[in-house]
Amino acid sequence: MASEAAAILMPGRRTPSVAAITGACIVLLLVWEWLGADLPVMQLLADARGFPLRENRWLGTVFHEGLRNISVLAFIALALAVWKPLGFLRRYARWERLQMLIGVSFSLILVSALKHSSLTSCPWDLQQFGGIARHVPHWLWAVSDGGPGRCFPSGHASSGFAYFAVALPGLLSANGEGRRRGRRILAVVLLLGAVCGITQVLRGAHYPSHVMWTALFCWSAALLNHRLFSRMTQ
């Protein structure tokens, strides 16, 4: 069963390396959760009066609203590129561009669905930071913390990490040039997702683990989407 699941999510000759990277990330995330590192990090960023960077103009306007708008424009451009590709997207077949679009959409929908069903409140809603909620780990999915909830995982981080799906056709190709292109795209996506995630952590909107889980959800969604498309086009 485990080998079949791995074959679905991580196909081809590059399965061992992708599986190793994915497994290492899962282990690191679980260690972070086991250590309970979220709350100590947030305590460094806030006090009983709240998060001083919550209303910071740069974080709120440039890195939150600005990057979100860039992500929306990138999605529109990707949708148009399925039929009229520009730049590096011309190097991909139409079915690969469609795969990218559906993969990004799948990731965004997954994160949004989880977020809207979550009872976990944001750090800035906690009592110790001036809010009304008590701290309840997000993995206690059905336990309310007394706050507004709907804060896990990080929606803003998915504005970047959802584009893992754009990197995978190249990253998992048999072509050396394609893999190099995929690695460059992956680096950009990681940077964008990390900046989006860190922005919200600094503002008190999310814990670090929310950002990490978002990355894992988007990565897993992209891998599954890639495998399904690969099977349909064989």
Contacts in CASP RR format, 6 or more apart in sequence:
PFRMAT RR
TARGET T0000
AUTHOR 0000-0000-0000
METHOD contacts of the structure
MODEL  1
MASEAAAILMPGRRTPSVAAITGACIVLLLVWEWLGADLPVMQLLADARG
FPLRENRWLGTVFHEGLRNISVLAFIALALAVWKPLGFLRRYARWERLQM
LIGVSFSLILVSALKHSSLTSCPWDLQQFGGIARHVPHWLWAVSDGGPGR
CFPSGHASSGFAYFAVALPGLLSANGEGRRRGRRILAVVLLLGAVCGITQ
VLRGAHYPSHVMWTALFCWSAALLNHRLFSRMTQ
6 15 0 8 1.000
6 19 0 8 1.000
7 15 0 8 1.000
8 224 0 8 1.000
8 227 0 8 1.000
9 22 0 8 1.000
9 220 0 8 1.000
9 223 0 8 1.000
9 224 0 8 1.000
9 227 0 8 1.000
10 18 0 8 1.000
10 19 0 8 1.000
10 22 0 8 1.000
10 223 0 8 1.000
10 227 0 8 1.000
11 172 0 8 1.000
11 226 0 8 1.000
11 227 0 8 1.000
11 230 0 8 1.000
12 172 0 8 1.000
13 174 0 8 1.000
14 171 0 8 1.000
14 172 0 8 1.000
18 172 0 8 1.000
18 223 0 8 1.000
22 219 0 8 1.000
22 220 0 8 1.000
22 223 0 8 1.000
25 212 0 8 1.000
25 215 0 8 1.000
25 216 0 8 1.000
25 219 0 8 1.000
26 216 0 8 1.000
29 209 0 8 1.000
29 212 0 8 1.000
29 213 0 8 1.000
29 216 0 8 1.000
32 38 0 8 1.000
32 208 0 8 1.000
32 209 0 8 1.000
32 212 0 8 1.000
33 137 0 8 1.000
33 139 0 8 1.000
33 209 0 8 1.000
37 208 0 8 1.000
37 209 0 8 1.000
38 207 0 8 1.000
38 208 0 8 1.000
38 209 0 8 1.000
39 135 0 8 1.000
39 207 0 8 1.000
41 201 0 8 1.000
41 207 0 8 1.000
41 208 0 8 1.000
42 123 0 8 1.000
42 126 0 8 1.000
42 129 0 8 1.000
42 201 0 8 1.000
42 204 0 8 1.000
42 207 0 8 1.000
43 128 0 8 1.000
45 51 0 8 1.000
45 53 0 8 1.000
45 201 0 8 1.000
45 202 0 8 1.000
45 204 0 8 1.000
46 52 0 8 1.000
46 123 0 8 1.000
46 124 0 8 1.000
46 129 0 8 1.000
46 204 0 8 1.000
47 129 0 8 1.000
48 128 0 8 1.000
48 129 0 8 1.000
48 130 0 8 1.000
49 130 0 8 1.000
50 124 0 8 1.000
50 129 0 8 1.000
50 130 0 8 1.000
51 123 0 8 1.000
51 124 0 8 1.000
51 129 0 8 1.000
51 202 0 8 1.000
51 203 0 8 1.000
51 204 0 8 1.000
53 59 0 8 1.000
53 202 0 8 1.000
53 203 0 8 1.000
53 204 0 8 1.000
54 124 0 8 1.000
54 203 0 8 1.000
54 204 0 8 1.000
54 205 0 8 1.000
56 202 0 8 1.000
56 203 0 8 1.000
59 199 0 8 1.000
59 202 0 8 1.000
59 203 0 8 1.000
60 199 0 8 1.000
60 203 0 8 1.000
63 195 0 8 1.000
63 196 0 8 1.000
63 199 0 8 1.000
64 156 0 8 1.000
64 196 0 8 1.000
64 199 0 8 1.000
64 200 0 8 1.000
64 203 0 8 1.000
67 156 0 8 1.000
67 159 0 8 1.000
67 160 0 8 1.000
67 192 0 8 1.000
67 195 0 8 1.000
67 196 0 8 1.000
67 199 0 8 1.000
68 156 0 8 1.000
68 159 0 8 1.000
68 196 0 8 1.000
71 159 0 8 1.000
71 160 0 8 1.000
71 162 0 8 1.000
71 163 0 8 1.000
71 192 0 8 1.000
74 163 0 8 1.000
75 104 0 8 1.000
77 86 0 8 1.000
78 89 0 8 1.000
78 97 0 8 1.000
78 100 0 8 1.000
78 101 0 8 1.000
78 104 0 8 1.000
78 166 0 8 1.000
79 101 0 8 1.000
81 89 0 8 1.000
81 97 0 8 1.000
82 94 0 8 1.000
82 97 0 8 1.000
82 98 0 8 1.000
82 101 0 8 1.000
83 94 0 8 1.000
85 92 0 8 1.000
85 97 0 8 1.000
88 181 0 8 1.000
88 185 0 8 1.000
89 97 0 8 1.000
91 178 0 8 1.000
91 181 0 8 1.000
92 100 0 8 1.000
92 169 0 8 1.000
92 170 0 8 1.000
95 229 0 8 1.000
95 233 0 8 1.000
96 169 0 8 1.000
96 229 0 8 1.000
98 229 0 8 1.000
99 165 0 8 1.000
99 169 0 8 1.000
99 225 0 8 1.000
99 226 0 8 1.000
99 229 0 8 1.000
100 165 0 8 1.000
100 166 0 8 1.000
100 169 0 8 1.000
102 165 0 8 1.000
102 225 0 8 1.000
102 229 0 8 1.000
103 162 0 8 1.000
103 165 0 8 1.000
103 221 0 8 1.000
103 222 0 8 1.000
103 225 0 8 1.000
103 226 0 8 1.000
104 162 0 8 1.000
104 163 0 8 1.000
104 165 0 8 1.000
104 166 0 8 1.000
106 165 0 8 1.000
106 221 0 8 1.000
106 222 0 8 1.000
106 224 0 8 1.000
106 225 0 8 1.000
107 158 0 8 1.000
107 161 0 8 1.000
107 162 0 8 1.000
107 164 0 8 1.000
107 165 0 8 1.000
107 217 0 8 1.000
107 218 0 8 1.000
107 221 0 8 1.000
107 222 0 8 1.000
108 158 0 8 1.000
108 162 0 8 1.000
110 217 0 8 1.000
110 218 0 8 1.000
110 221 0 8 1.000
111 153 0 8 1.000
111 154 0 8 1.000
111 155 0 8 1.000
111 158 0 8 1.000
111 162 0 8 1.000
111 214 0 8 1.000
111 217 0 8 1.000
111 218 0 8 1.000
112 155 0 8 1.000
112 158 0 8 1.000
114 152 0 8 1.000
114 153 0 8 1.000
114 217 0 8 1.000
115 150 0 8 1.000
115 151 0 8 1.000
115 152 0 8 1.000
115 153 0 8 1.000
115 155 0 8 1.000
116 150 0 8 1.000
118 138 0 8 1.000
118 141 0 8 1.000
118 149 0 8 1.000
118 150 0 8 1.000
118 151 0 8 1.000
118 152 0 8 1.000
118 153 0 8 1.000
119 136 0 8 1.000
119 141 0 8 1.000
119 142 0 8 1.000
119 143 0 8 1.000
119 144 0 8 1.000
119 145 0 8 1.000
119 149 0 8 1.000
120 136 0 8 1.000
120 138 0 8 1.000
120 145 0 8 1.000
120 149 0 8 1.000
120 150 0 8 1.000
120 151 0 8 1.000
120 152 0 8 1.000
121 133 0 8 1.000
121 145 0 8 1.000
121 146 0 8 1.000
121 147 0 8 1.000
121 148 0 8 1.000
121 149 0 8 1.000
121 150 0 8 1.000
121 151 0 8 1.000
122 148 0 8 1.000
122 149 0 8 1.000
122 151 0 8 1.000
122 204 0 8 1.000
122 205 0 8 1.000
122 206 0 8 1.000
123 129 0 8 1.000
123 204 0 8 1.000
123 205 0 8 1.000
123 206 0 8 1.000
123 207 0 8 1.000
124 130 0 8 1.000
124 131 0 8 1.000
124 203 0 8 1.000
124 204 0 8 1.000
124 205 0 8 1.000
125 131 0 8 1.000
125 132 0 8 1.000
125 133 0 8 1.000
125 145 0 8 1.000
125 147 0 8 1.000
125 148 0 8 1.000
125 149 0 8 1.000
125 151 0 8 1.000
126 133 0 8 1.000
126 134 0 8 1.000
126 135 0 8 1.000
127 133 0 8 1.000
127 134 0 8 1.000
128 135 0 8 1.000
129 204 0 8 1.000
132 146 0 8 1.000
132 147 0 8 1.000
133 145 0 8 1.000
133 146 0 8 1.000
133 147 0 8 1.000
133 148 0 8 1.000
133 149 0 8 1.000
134 145 0 8 1.000
134 146 0 8 1.000
135 145 0 8 1.000
136 143 0 8 1.000
136 144 0 8 1.000
136 145 0 8 1.000
138 152 0 8 1.000
138 207 0 8 1.000
138 209 0 8 1.000
138 210 0 8 1.000
138 213 0 8 1.000
151 205 0 8 1.000
151 206 0 8 1.000
151 210 0 8 1.000
152 210 0 8 1.000
152 213 0 8 1.000
153 210 0 8 1.000
153 211 0 8 1.000
153 213 0 8 1.000
153 214 0 8 1.000
153 217 0 8 1.000
154 196 0 8 1.000
154 197 0 8 1.000
154 200 0 8 1.000
154 205 0 8 1.000
154 206 0 8 1.000
154 210 0 8 1.000
154 211 0 8 1.000
154 213 0 8 1.000
154 214 0 8 1.000
155 214 0 8 1.000
156 196 0 8 1.000
156 197 0 8 1.000
156 199 0 8 1.000
156 200 0 8 1.000
156 205 0 8 1.000
156 206 0 8 1.000
157 193 0 8 1.000
157 194 0 8 1.000
157 196 0 8 1.000
157 197 0 8 1.000
157 200 0 8 1.000
157 206 0 8 1.000
157 210 0 8 1.000
157 211 0 8 1.000
157 214 0 8 1.000
157 215 0 8 1.000
158 214 0 8 1.000
158 217 0 8 1.000
158 218 0 8 1.000
159 192 0 8 1.000
159 193 0 8 1.000
159 196 0 8 1.000
160 189 0 8 1.000
160 192 0 8 1.000
160 193 0 8 1.000
160 196 0 8 1.000
160 218 0 8 1.000
161 189 0 8 1.000
161 190 0 8 1.000
161 193 0 8 1.000
161 214 0 8 1.000
161 215 0 8 1.000
161 218 0 8 1.000
161 219 0 8 1.000
162 218 0 8 1.000
163 185 0 8 1.000
163 189 0 8 1.000
163 192 0 8 1.000
164 186 0 8 1.000
164 189 0 8 1.000
164 218 0 8 1.000
164 219 0 8 1.000
164 221 0 8 1.000
164 222 0 8 1.000
165 218 0 8 1.000
165 221 0 8 1.000
165 222 0 8 1.000
165 225 0 8 1.000
165 226 0 8 1.000
166 185 0 8 1.000
166 189 0 8 1.000
167 182 0 8 1.000
167 183 0 8 1.000
167 185 0 8 1.000
167 186 0 8 1.000
167 189 0 8 1.000
167 222 0 8 1.000
168 182 0 8 1.000
168 222 0 8 1.000
168 223 0 8 1.000
168 226 0 8 1.000
169 182 0 8 1.000
169 226 0 8 1.000
170 178 0 8 1.000
170 179 0 8 1.000
170 181 0 8 1.000
170 182 0 8 1.000
170 185 0 8 1.000
171 178 0 8 1.000
171 179 0 8 1.000
171 182 0 8 1.000
171 183 0 8 1.000
171 185 0 8 1.000
171 186 0 8 1.000
172 179 0 8 1.000
172 226 0 8 1.000
173 179 0 8 1.000
193 211 0 8 1.000
193 215 0 8 1.000
194 211 0 8 1.000
197 206 0 8 1.000
197 211 0 8 1.000
197 214 0 8 1.000
198 211 0 8 1.000
200 206 0 8 1.000
200 210 0 8 1.000
200 211 0 8 1.000
201 207 0 8 1.000
201 208 0 8 1.000
201 211 0 8 1.000
END
